[in-house]
Amino acid sequence: MNVSDPTAEKRKKDHIELAFQSQVHQMELDKRFYYEPMLSGHPTTLPPLTFLGKQLQAPIWVSSMTGGTEKARIINTNLARACNEFGMGMGLGSCRSLLESDEYLPDFDVRSIIGDELPFYANLGIAQVEELIRQKQTEKVGLLIDKLHADGLFIHVNPLQEWLQPEGDKIQFPPIETIQKMIELLPEVKIIVKEVGQGMGKASLSALMKMPITAIEFAAHGGTNFSKLELFRNDVNANLHYSELTKIGHSAEDMVEMVNEILEEQPSESIRCKTFIISGGVKHFLDGHYLINQMNATAVYGQASTLLKYAQSSYEELQQFLNYQIKGLALAKSYLRIRK
């Protein structure tokens, strides 16, 4: 027995027994990265970063999910607790129900858990914002933000989802015009604009980037597809005629490329929003590391369904998942360089 290394014998036996199982084929290589083992020691922590005016300890955003359901309070509480522990930002699911009643307020009221030092945003759909403007009730947005002690408001833009939702709202005006009106009516409100599972094309991104908004979240095609979800809830005929619509959209990688092109092509003085949350199909810390390092602008990556899977059970499972992800990010930052 090696006294200086008491685990050596078992470890070497494991190596022999597992060697054949560990053989890989060339096609299994992740070709997004150069692996540079000579340039760093093992990491201990991730460096903090400033995002939306506050300091994060990890470049991860908890993307908008849920509220007003039986499990919502447990889910949002677990997510807020994780944000506090790991230093992440969080966006709530649609807060529409809170515009008229506080019945579901406990599902969303997690600022005291996440803490004041981390970014935390409320959420309304473009159809609700359009209706508030039409009814001259935009003061309700400020009341909502105050009620939740939020830093600002996500506006989720979801025309395909609303079209396919059996009880969906009709959007009367181009969302870009509605968002502009909201900015004019409530210039003090910090606004983040996001899609809900299809992402958006270059013209939409370019229009948003020229507006004085706080950030843009991709919610690209590849994660939870809310249009597909609503189609499952719809009738047989809707499924028959509209199923191809769920295949429309843009991946997160495509959207990173489009943003970079816009930044290169447009005069810098015309671009007013250069902060992004890259989400939609980001399953793993390697995906996040790759995408935020491809972006030529300030960015973190967001996850929704991946975190939801753990947040609806015990906090310990969510905690363990995030521990692995954040340690993995630190390792990636130390040893992986992006192939561009």
PyMOL commands that set and color helices and strands:
alter all, ss='L'
color gray80, all
select helices_A, chain A and resi 8-18+26-28+72-86+96-99+105-108+111-114+126-134+139-148+159-164+175-185+202-209+226-233+236-247+252-265+268-270+285-294+305-311+315-335
alter helices_A, ss='H'
color red, helices_A
select strands_A, chain A and resi 33-35+49-51+54-56+60-62+89-91+120-125+152-156+191-194+215-217+275-278+298-303+336-338
alter strands_A, ss='S'
color yellow, strands_A
deselect
rebuild
show_as cartoon
